Amino acid sequence: MNDRRGRDLSQWTERVQADDLPALRGFVTGLGQDFDAVVAGLSLPYSSGAVEGHNNKIKMLKRQMFGRANFDLLRKRVLLVA
């Protein structure tokens, strides 16, 4: 993934289809449903990692606060962490 070689994905999928590995074939079939997006994700330098990190942090706070207090306290904790 660090080399950004999404262009090589089609060759890899062809090799997987030729092999006798049913689990990987199923995976490749799923990739093929939105192949252009997968290639773009492996090729482009953009990442949503920072957004996913914030999302994960908010979900963790939400799990910690479940059943303890109302929405106002949850909102304050989220704003303090961000």
C-alpha positions as YAML, in Angstrom:
chain: A
units: angstrom
residues:
- id: 1
  name: MET
  ca: [0.00, 0.00, 0.00]
- id: 2
  name: ASN
  ca: [2.88, 2.38, 0.58]
- id: 3
  name: ASP
  ca: [4.03, 2.07, -3.03]
- id: 4
  name: ARG
  ca: [0.65, 3.23, -4.43]
- id: 5
  name: ARG
  ca: [0.54, 0.44, -7.02]
- id: 6
  name: GLY
  ca: [-3.19, 0.24, -7.63]
- id: 7
  name: ARG
  ca: [-2.48, -0.22, -11.33]
- id: 8
  name: ASP
  ca: [-1.15, -3.73, -10.55]
- id: 9
  name: LEU
  ca: [-4.42, -4.85, -8.97]
- id: 10
  name: SER
  ca: [-5.94, -6.19, -12.20]
- id: 11
  name: GLN
  ca: [-2.96, -8.51, -12.73]
- id: 12
  name: TRP
  ca: [-3.25, -9.76, -9.16]
- id: 13
  name: THR
  ca: [-6.98, -10.41, -9.50]
- id: 14
  name: GLU
  ca: [-6.37, -12.41, -12.70]
- id: 15
  name: ARG
  ca: [-3.79, -14.57, -10.91]
- id: 16
  name: VAL
  ca: [-6.18, -15.16, -8.01]
- id: 17
  name: GLN
  ca: [-8.96, -16.21, -10.40]
- id: 18
  name: ALA
  ca: [-6.56, -18.70, -12.00]
- id: 19
  name: ASP
  ca: [-5.62, -20.28, -8.63]
- id: 20
  name: ASP
  ca: [-7.68, -22.71, -6.61]
- id: 21
  name: LEU
  ca: [-8.29, -20.53, -3.55]
- id: 22
  name: PRO
  ca: [-12.05, -20.12, -2.98]
- id: 23
  name: ALA
  ca: [-11.70, -17.59, -0.15]
- id: 24
  name: LEU
  ca: [-9.55, -15.25, -2.24]
- id: 25
  name: ARG
  ca: [-11.83, -15.70, -5.24]
- id: 26
  name: GLY
  ca: [-14.74, -14.49, -3.15]
- id: 27
  name: PHE
  ca: [-12.69, -11.51, -2.00]
- id: 28
  name: VAL
  ca: [-11.74, -10.65, -5.58]
- id: 29
  name: THR
  ca: [-15.37, -10.94, -6.66]
- id: 30
  name: GLY
  ca: [-16.27, -8.39, -4.00]
- id: 31
  name: LEU
  ca: [-13.48, -6.08, -5.17]
- id: 32
  name: GLY
  ca: [-14.74, -6.33, -8.72]
- id: 33
  name: GLN
  ca: [-18.10, -4.85, -7.77]
- id: 34
  name: ASP
  ca: [-16.46, -1.44, -7.33]
- id: 35
  name: PHE
  ca: [-13.08, -1.99, -8.95]
- id: 36
  name: ASP
  ca: [-12.47, 1.61, -10.04]
- id: 37
  name: ALA
  ca: [-12.90, 2.90, -6.47]
- id: 38
  name: VAL
  ca: [-10.54, 0.23, -5.11]
- id: 39
  name: VAL
  ca: [-7.86, 1.11, -7.68]
- id: 40
  name: ALA
  ca: [-8.28, 4.81, -6.87]
- id: 41
  name: GLY
  ca: [-7.97, 4.08, -3.15]
- id: 42
  name: LEU
  ca: [-4.74, 2.19, -3.72]
- id: 43
  name: SER
  ca: [-3.32, 4.74, -6.17]
- id: 44
  name: LEU
  ca: [-4.19, 8.23, -4.94]
- id: 45
  name: PRO
  ca: [-2.25, 9.96, -2.16]
- id: 46
  name: TYR
  ca: [-5.42, 11.00, -0.29]
- id: 47
  name: SER
  ca: [-6.37, 9.37, 3.01]
- id: 48
  name: SER
  ca: [-9.32, 9.63, 5.36]
- id: 49
  name: GLY
  ca: [-7.24, 8.31, 8.25]
- id: 50
  name: ALA
  ca: [-7.50, 11.47, 10.35]
- id: 51
  name: VAL
  ca: [-11.28, 11.59, 9.99]
- id: 52
  name: GLU
  ca: [-11.56, 7.91, 10.86]
- id: 53
  name: GLY
  ca: [-9.41, 8.49, 13.96]
- id: 54
  name: HIS
  ca: [-11.72, 11.24, 15.21]
- id: 55
  name: ASN
  ca: [-14.76, 9.12, 14.43]
- id: 56
  name: ASN
  ca: [-13.30, 6.21, 16.38]
- id: 57
  name: LYS
  ca: [-12.54, 8.47, 19.35]
- id: 58
  name: ILE
  ca: [-16.12, 9.80, 19.43]
- id: 59
  name: LYS
  ca: [-17.55, 6.28, 19.24]
- id: 60
  name: MET
  ca: [-15.32, 5.21, 22.14]
- id: 61
  name: LEU
  ca: [-16.59, 8.12, 24.25]
- id: 62
  name: LYS
  ca: [-20.16, 7.25, 23.33]
- id: 63
  name: ARG
  ca: [-19.64, 3.65, 24.48]
- id: 64
  name: GLN
  ca: [-18.08, 4.84, 27.74]
- id: 65
  name: MET
  ca: [-20.97, 7.20, 28.42]
- id: 66
  name: PHE
  ca: [-23.77, 4.75, 27.59]
- id: 67
  name: GLY
  ca: [-26.37, 4.79, 30.36]
- id: 68
  name: ARG
  ca: [-24.43, 7.22, 32.55]
- id: 69
  name: ALA
  ca: [-25.66, 10.68, 31.66]
- id: 70
  name: ASN
  ca: [-27.65, 12.67, 29.15]
- id: 71
  name: PHE
  ca: [-26.67, 14.01, 25.75]
- id: 72
  name: ASP
  ca: [-25.43, 17.35, 27.14]
- id: 73
  name: LEU
  ca: [-22.60, 15.69, 29.09]
- id: 74
  name: LEU
  ca: [-21.67, 13.52, 26.11]
- id: 75
  name: ARG
  ca: [-21.54, 16.64, 23.94]
- id: 76
  name: LYS
  ca: [-19.23, 18.39, 26.42]
- id: 77
  name: ARG
  ca: [-16.85, 15.41, 26.55]
- id: 78
  name: VAL
  ca: [-16.74, 15.18, 22.76]
- id: 79
  name: LEU
  ca: [-15.95, 18.89, 22.46]
- id: 80
  name: LEU
  ca: [-13.25, 18.67, 25.13]
- id: 81
  name: VAL
  ca: [-11.51, 15.79, 23.34]
- id: 82
  name: ALA
  ca: [-11.65, 17.37, 19.90]
...
